[in-house]
Amino acid sequence: MFRKVTIVWLLCQSSFSMAQDTSSSYAEQLLALEQEMDSLSIFNFLDSVLLQTDLQTSMLNLRFGMTSSVTSAGRDYNINQTGYSAGLSYFHKSGAYLDLSGYWNTDVTPSYNPTILSGGYLGSFNSKWSYSLDYEHWFYNPNDSSENDLTNSLGTSLSYDFKKGYIGVDYSYLFGQKTSHRIIGSLTGMIKIGKWGMFKDINFFPTASIMAGNGNVTTLRITTEQVTEDFRITVQGFNKLSELTDAQREQLKRYIQRNDQLPRQRKHRLLAIIDYYEEFDPSPEELAELNQLVENGVEQEEFVDAEQFGILNYSFSVPLSLSTDRISILLSYTYSIPIQLSSEIFEVEPLGYFGASVSYRIPY
């Protein structure tokens, strides 16, 4: 029943407006993945470096990595991307560093996007407590600031070493056209396996983390819009036509067609209403629904951005580190459990993905 009512509504609407296109919301989610990819976090990279080497000597670090799934706050929005990255870092023994990284994603056009330039400082208060400060700037391809709302990040981290692992808290402030915050708490253990073949140091680092933050999430807003004058007149015509027999409607149609006193536009409008009525042949129940629309208006669904803060994600990972004097290999599996915010309309589901990286150190 309601299908006919909906068709009548759309026919009347098409004479003065176009239906809202909500497909851009999915494109916005893809863009969000580009701008807030978890894999871009400098903390993930620094953790892998700090766990495999000391900073007693200045050094260059060359690396290449990949991930089987690109996520943002633990979400992939059902966009199956594989990500690749390459980078060059310089660490000074004082604790200062510079890093240049590039990223390729399989389902992004162009595939190479973005380039990240970062710098910061690694320090410690004592043998137990350490910290880092960093700044990142993201260069997009193409460099269109109107589409890339987040282009910078300021971050800091604090960690406590308890010999068998460490507890860390990371904070990032993302900014550009818009702003966003990320807070990550993590607990990492260290299981030393020993040596094997060319590898002098093999370790497991099981990690559990929780991410909280705020930012723009896409929500569904439902508003009530009054029907157009065309729609109201059409329904009034349907009510009158329902009182006539088939023969009377045919007689009325011939009268309108032959009446030269009626303005052409009005004649066409009346004939169109009769054609609509005969095509859809609304039942009394359907007429009642149409009259309800005229009286109460029509609910409109609109995708909008809303700012919200909350827990975004829980994740569990099992990285395996294999190191020689110069080469480090990091293999990991991560299981991510995203938490749907109260105003978030896109369903989120747990996902697991693999990651791998290899780095080569050149000490000075």
ZIDA-V415184 format. One record per residue. RES is the residue in three letters. SS is DSSP state (@ for helix, = for strand, . for the rest). D_FIRST is the distance of its C-alpha to the first C-alpha in whole Angstrom. Layout:
((RES/SS/D_FIRST) (RES/SS/D_FIRST))
//
This chain:
((MET/./0) (PHE/@/4) (ARG/@/5) (LYS/@/6) (VAL/@/7) (THR/@/9) (ILE/@/11) (VAL/@/12) (TRP/@/13) (LEU/@/15) (LEU/@/16) (CYS/@/18) (GLN/@/19) (SER/./21) (SER/./23) (PHE/./25) (SER/./24) (MET/./24) (ALA/./22) (GLN/./24) (ASP/./25) (THR/./26) (SER/./28) (SER/@/31) (SER/@/30) (TYR/@/31) (ALA/@/34) (GLU/@/35) (GLN/@/35) (LEU/@/38) (LEU/@/40) (ALA/@/40) (LEU/@/41) (GLU/@/44) (GLN/@/45) (GLU/./45) (MET/./46) (ASP/@/48) (SER/@/50) (LEU/@/51) (SER/./53) (ILE/@/57) (PHE/@/57) (ASN/@/56) (PHE/@/59) (LEU/@/61) (ASP/@/61) (SER/@/61) (VAL/@/65) (LEU/@/66) (LEU/./66) (GLN/./68) (THR/./70) (ASP/./72) (LEU/./73) (GLN/./77) (THR/./77) (SER/./75) (MET/=/73) (LEU/=/71) (ASN/=/68) (LEU/=/66) (ARG/=/62) (PHE/=/59) (GLY/=/56) (MET/=/53) (THR/=/50) (SER/./47) (SER/./44) (VAL/./44) (THR/./43) (SER/=/42) (ALA/./43) (GLY/./42) (ARG/=/39) (ASP/./38) (TYR/./35) (ASN/./34) (ILE/./37) (ASN/./39) (GLN/./42) (THR/./46) (GLY/=/48) (TYR/=/52) (SER/=/55) (ALA/=/58) (GLY/=/61) (LEU/=/64) (SER/=/66) (TYR/=/69) (PHE/=/70) (HIS/./73) (LYS/./75) (SER/./75) (GLY/./71) (ALA/=/70) (TYR/=/68) (LEU/=/66) (ASP/=/63) (LEU/=/61) (SER/=/58) (GLY/=/56) (TYR/=/52) (TRP/=/50) (ASN/=/47) (THR/./45) (ASP/./42) (VAL/./43) (THR/./44) (PRO/./47) (SER/./48) (TYR/=/51) (ASN/=/49) (PRO/=/51) (THR/=/55) (ILE/=/56) (LEU/=/59) (SER/=/60) (GLY/=/63) (GLY/=/65) (TYR/=/67) (LEU/=/67) (GLY/=/70) (SER/=/71) (PHE/./72) (ASN/./74) (SER/./74) (LYS/./71) (TRP/=/69) (SER/=/67) (TYR/=/65) (SER/=/64) (LEU/=/63) (ASP/=/61) (TYR/=/59) (GLU/=/57) (HIS/=/56) (TRP/=/53) (PHE/=/54) (TYR/./50) (ASN/./50) (PRO/./50) (ASN/./51) (ASP/./48) (SER/./48) (SER/./45) (GLU/./43) (ASN/./45) (ASP/./45) (LEU/=/47) (THR/=/51) (ASN/=/53) (SER/=/54) (LEU/=/56) (GLY/=/57) (THR/=/59) (SER/=/60) (LEU/=/62) (SER/=/63) (TYR/=/65) (ASP/=/67) (PHE/./68) (LYS/./70) (LYS/./67) (GLY/=/64) (TYR/=/63) (ILE/=/61) (GLY/=/59) (VAL/=/57) (ASP/=/56) (TYR/=/54) (SER/=/53) (TYR/=/52) (LEU/=/50) (PHE/=/50) (GLY/=/50) (GLN/./47) (LYS/./45) (THR/=/47) (SER/=/46) (HIS/=/48) (ARG/=/49) (ILE/=/51) (ILE/=/51) (GLY/=/53) (SER/=/55) (LEU/=/57) (THR/=/59) (GLY/=/61) (MET/./64) (ILE/=/65) (LYS/=/68) (ILE/=/69) (GLY/=/72) (LYS/=/73) (TRP/=/72) (GLY/./73) (MET/./74) (PHE/=/71) (LYS/=/74) (ASP/=/71) (ILE/=/68) (ASN/=/65) (PHE/=/62) (PHE/=/60) (PRO/=/57) (THR/=/55) (ALA/=/53) (SER/=/51) (ILE/=/49) (MET/=/47) (ALA/=/46) (GLY/=/45) (ASN/=/43) (GLY/=/42) (ASN/=/39) (VAL/=/35) (THR/=/32) (THR/=/30) (LEU/=/26) (ARG/=/26) (ILE/=/23) (THR/=/23) (THR/=/22) (GLU/=/22) (GLN/./22) (VAL/./20) (THR/./22) (GLU/@/23) (ASP/@/22) (PHE/@/18) (ARG/@/19) (ILE/@/21) (THR/@/18) (VAL/@/16) (GLN/@/19) (GLY/@/19) (PHE/@/16) (ASN/@/17) (LYS/@/20) (LEU/@/19) (SER/./17) (GLU/./20) (LEU/./22) (THR/./22) (ASP/@/22) (ALA/@/25) (GLN/@/26) (ARG/@/23) (GLU/@/25) (GLN/@/28) (LEU/@/27) (LYS/@/26) (ARG/@/30) (TYR/@/32) (ILE/@/30) (GLN/@/31) (ARG/@/35) (ASN/./35) (ASP/./38) (GLN/./38) (LEU/./35) (PRO/./35) (ARG/@/33) (GLN/@/31) (ARG/@/30) (LYS/@/29) (HIS/@/27) (ARG/@/25) (LEU/@/24) (LEU/@/24) (ALA/@/22) (ILE/@/19) (ILE/@/20) (ASP/@/19) (TYR/@/16) (TYR/@/15) (GLU/@/16) (GLU/@/14) (PHE/@/10) (ASP/./11) (PRO/./9) (SER/./8) (PRO/@/11) (GLU/@/8) (GLU/@/6) (LEU/@/10) (ALA/@/11) (GLU/@/9) (LEU/@/11) (ASN/@/14) (GLN/@/14) (LEU/@/14) (VAL/@/17) (GLU/@/19) (ASN/@/19) (GLY/./18) (VAL/=/17) (GLU/=/18) (GLN/=/20) (GLU/=/21) (GLU/=/25) (PHE/=/27) (VAL/=/31) (ASP/=/34) (ALA/=/35) (GLU/=/39) (GLN/=/39) (PHE/=/42) (GLY/=/42) (ILE/=/43) (LEU/=/42) (ASN/=/43) (TYR/=/45) (SER/=/47) (PHE/=/50) (SER/=/52) (VAL/=/55) (PRO/=/57) (LEU/=/60) (SER/=/63) (LEU/=/66) (SER/=/69) (THR/./72) (ASP/./74) (ARG/./72) (ILE/=/69) (SER/=/66) (ILE/=/63) (LEU/=/60) (LEU/=/58) (SER/=/55) (TYR/=/51) (THR/=/49) (TYR/=/46) (SER/=/44) (ILE/=/42) (PRO/=/40) (ILE/./38) (GLN/./35) (LEU/./36) (SER/./33) (SER/./32) (GLU/./32) (ILE/./28) (PHE/./30) (GLU/./30) (VAL/./34) (GLU/./35) (PRO/./39) (LEU/=/41) (GLY/=/44) (TYR/=/46) (PHE/=/50) (GLY/=/52) (ALA/=/56) (SER/=/59) (VAL/=/62) (SER/=/65) (TYR/=/68) (ARG/=/71) (ILE/=/74) (PRO/=/76) (TYR/./78))
//
